[in-house]
Amino acid sequence: MDPCIVLNNGARMPRVGLGTWKAPAEKTKEAVLTAVRAGYRLIDCANDYDNEHAVGEALQELLSAGEVKREELFIQAKLWNSNHRPEHVKPDLEATLKDLQLDYIDSFVIHWPQAVPSTGKNPTLRPDGCFPAHYSKNSMFPLDDEGYYSADLESHYIETWAAMEELVDQKLTRSIGLSNFNRRQVEEVLLSAAKYKPAVLQNESHPYLHEKDLRDYCRANNIAFQAYSALGSADRPWRVSGSITSGLPTPGYEVLSHPQLLEIANKYGKTVPNVVLRWHIQLDGALVCKSATPSRIQENFKIWDFSLSEDDMKVIDKLNVGWRHLLWAETSMHPDYPFKDCLPWDYKLGKPSAGSTAGAK
Ligand SMILES: NC(=O)c1ccc[n+]([C@@H]2O[C@H](COP(=O)([O-])OP(=O)(O)OC[C@H]3O[C@@H](n4cnc5c(N)ncnc54)[C@H](OP(=O)(O)O)[C@@H]3O)[C@@H](O)[C@H]2O)c1
């Protein structure tokens, strides 16, 4: 199994990457050092994870000590929702580059399709840390006067994409891509792309959410599908019963405690995370998985010395219930909200509340 996928620009992207969402800033540097020393070459970052500066410190240490060369690494970052206006796109990436202490990254993806205003009224996220260059207080998750998420209705990702294309020409990123876009939205960008087509689509996928149609669509259009929450996102508070994914039975177990996965893991003398990650790459995919625990970071990379049988792949196929963790339903009033089909028929728009959605604290 080739540990890399060849992107539509010819670059090689490692199939397995370290995720950094929810990694506390004080643990992130060690996590990145551990990951690179264990063999990971892809680090997945975003400016709203509040730890890009810590990733930057780790990269600087590794590069200056000669432990790894810049060209061996694949660094991915994301354009935040409040920076979709074309004039904000480059400043967003420049702030990330400053925090990462790099001249360029390898992949820059639009984090979500829904644009939000670049200023807001209510205190929201990140009392300190690395904000995008345009940052003004409360701008990451702006709320309206009633406490609902705001939308920037005059901004659309098609114009954002044109500004993303410029970043490739300016050599600030080697490739550009999308995240949390549904198939129709990906298609729109593909059709509009003047110079560069999306190289990567980073969307949620794990044994409860296979996204096989989207994976096939990406394959047919030469876009690398990269799974996020690849292990089932065990540190999300509503991971077992709280997802409101429309009409679906709750799986009853966290992905990592599923008895059938445990049985498969025991058969191969591997752990459940190993089995889940191996399943992803045997789908010919790519993934990012997060841990801030050094021993788990090392464990999660030990997936190159075994392969799952066809029968075991089929067992995992049957676990798919289309169950999405990261619905971010409170933004579903936005015209560019991507997951309307997953909302329950009687869903009523809610205000962000602690632990219930991305960005609420
Ligand atoms: N584009 C987007 O909107 C988006 C959304 C979500 C995620 N992502 C990216 O995808 C990455 C991964 O997704 P995720 O963070 O949601 O979840 P994940 O990788 O599916 O799961 C992370 C959780 O699994 C635990 N874990 C990891 N390895 C383990 C092991 N060997 N044994 C037991 N538990 C283990 C971690 O614990 P510890 O950390 O405590 O070890 C953490 O609680 C993110 O970090 C981020 O980079 C992107």
Ligand as a Chemical Component Dictionary entry (heavy atoms), coordinates in Angstrom:
data_LIG
# 
_chem_comp.id                   LIG 
_chem_comp.type                 NON-POLYMER 
_chem_comp.pdbx_formal_charge   0 
_chem_comp.three_letter_code    LIG 
# 
loop_
_chem_comp_atom.comp_id 
_chem_comp_atom.atom_id 
_chem_comp_atom.alt_atom_id 
_chem_comp_atom.type_symbol 
_chem_comp_atom.charge 
_chem_comp_atom.model_Cartn_x 
_chem_comp_atom.model_Cartn_y 
_chem_comp_atom.model_Cartn_z 
_chem_comp_atom.pdbx_ordinal 
LIG N1  N1  N 0  -12.631 20.060 8.516  1  
LIG C1  C1  C 0  -13.331 19.984 9.613  2  
LIG O1  O1  O 0  -14.354 20.669 9.803  3  
LIG C2  C2  C 0  -12.919 19.022 10.656 4  
LIG C3  C3  C 0  -13.849 18.601 11.613 5  
LIG C4  C4  C 0  -13.458 17.659 12.559 6  
LIG C5  C5  C 0  -12.165 17.166 12.546 7  
LIG N2  N2  N 1  -11.261 17.625 11.630 8  
LIG C6  C6  C 0  -9.860  17.150 11.627 9  
LIG O2  O2  O 0  -9.850  15.743 11.810 10 
LIG C7  C7  C 0  -9.093  15.432 12.979 11 
LIG C8  C8  C 0  -9.592  14.153 13.600 12 
LIG O3  O3  O 0  -10.951 14.255 13.970 13 
LIG P1  P1  P 0  -11.444 14.343 15.480 14 
LIG O4  O4  O 0  -10.423 15.111 16.255 15 
LIG O5  O5  O -1 -12.842 14.819 15.436 16 
LIG O6  O6  O 0  -11.518 12.878 16.014 17 
LIG P2  P2  P 0  -10.825 11.442 15.845 18 
LIG O7  O7  O 0  -9.459  11.516 15.314 19 
LIG O8  O8  O 0  -11.825 10.598 15.163 20 
LIG O9  O9  O 0  -10.792 11.001 17.367 21 
LIG C9  C9  C 0  -10.041 11.692 18.321 22 
LIG C10 C10 C 0  -10.316 11.054 19.661 23 
LIG O10 O10 O 0  -9.882  9.703  19.666 24 
LIG C11 C11 C 0  -8.998  9.497  20.744 25 
LIG N3  N3  N 0  -7.985  8.560  20.321 26 
LIG C12 C12 C 0  -7.083  8.720  19.346 27 
LIG N4  N4  N 0  -6.312  7.637  19.227 28 
LIG C13 C13 C 0  -6.748  6.758  20.149 29 
LIG C14 C14 C 0  -6.327  5.466  20.534 30 
LIG N5  N5  N 0  -5.318  4.846  19.912 31 
LIG N6  N6  N 0  -6.991  4.846  21.539 32 
LIG C15 C15 C 0  -8.026  5.453  22.153 33 
LIG N7  N7  N 0  -8.465  6.689  21.843 34 
LIG C16 C16 C 0  -7.810  7.334  20.854 35 
LIG C17 C17 C 0  -8.427  10.852 21.080 36 
LIG O11 O11 O 0  -8.009  10.922 22.424 37 
LIG P3  P3  P 0  -6.717  11.728 22.967 38 
LIG O12 O12 O 0  -6.479  12.909 22.104 39 
LIG O13 O13 O 0  -7.124  12.095 24.357 40 
LIG O14 O14 O 0  -5.589  10.740 22.941 41 
LIG C18 C18 C 0  -9.638  11.718 20.832 42 
LIG O15 O15 O 0  -10.504 11.638 21.948 43 
LIG C19 C19 C 0  -9.266  16.692 13.835 44 
LIG O16 O16 O 0  -8.374  16.739 14.918 45 
LIG C20 C20 C 0  -9.068  17.757 12.793 46 
LIG O17 O17 O 0  -7.704  17.892 12.469 47 
LIG C21 C21 C 0  -11.632 18.517 10.668 48 
# 
loop_
_chem_comp_bond.comp_id 
_chem_comp_bond.atom_id_1 
_chem_comp_bond.atom_id_2 
_chem_comp_bond.value_order 
_chem_comp_bond.pdbx_ordinal 
LIG N1  C1  SING 1  
LIG C1  O1  DOUB 2  
LIG C1  C2  SING 3  
LIG C2  C3  SING 4  
LIG C2  C21 DOUB 5  
LIG C3  C4  DOUB 6  
LIG C4  C5  SING 7  
LIG C5  N2  DOUB 8  
LIG N2  C6  SING 9  
LIG N2  C21 SING 10 
LIG C6  O2  SING 11 
LIG C6  C20 SING 12 
LIG O2  C7  SING 13 
LIG C7  C8  SING 14 
LIG C7  C19 SING 15 
LIG C8  O3  SING 16 
LIG O3  P1  SING 17 
LIG P1  O4  DOUB 18 
LIG P1  O5  SING 19 
LIG P1  O6  SING 20 
LIG O6  P2  SING 21 
LIG P2  O7  DOUB 22 
LIG P2  O8  SING 23 
LIG P2  O9  SING 24 
LIG O9  C9  SING 25 
LIG C9  C10 SING 26 
LIG C10 O10 SING 27 
LIG C10 C18 SING 28 
LIG O10 C11 SING 29 
LIG C11 N3  SING 30 
LIG C11 C17 SING 31 
LIG N3  C12 SING 32 
LIG N3  C16 SING 33 
LIG C12 N4  DOUB 34 
LIG N4  C13 SING 35 
LIG C13 C14 SING 36 
LIG C13 C16 DOUB 37 
LIG C14 N5  SING 38 
LIG C14 N6  DOUB 39 
LIG N6  C15 SING 40 
LIG C15 N7  DOUB 41 
LIG N7  C16 SING 42 
LIG C17 O11 SING 43 
LIG C17 C18 SING 44 
LIG O11 P3  SING 45 
LIG P3  O12 DOUB 46 
LIG P3  O13 SING 47 
LIG P3  O14 SING 48 
LIG C18 O15 SING 49 
LIG C19 O16 SING 50 
LIG C19 C20 SING 51 
LIG C20 O17 SING 52 
# 
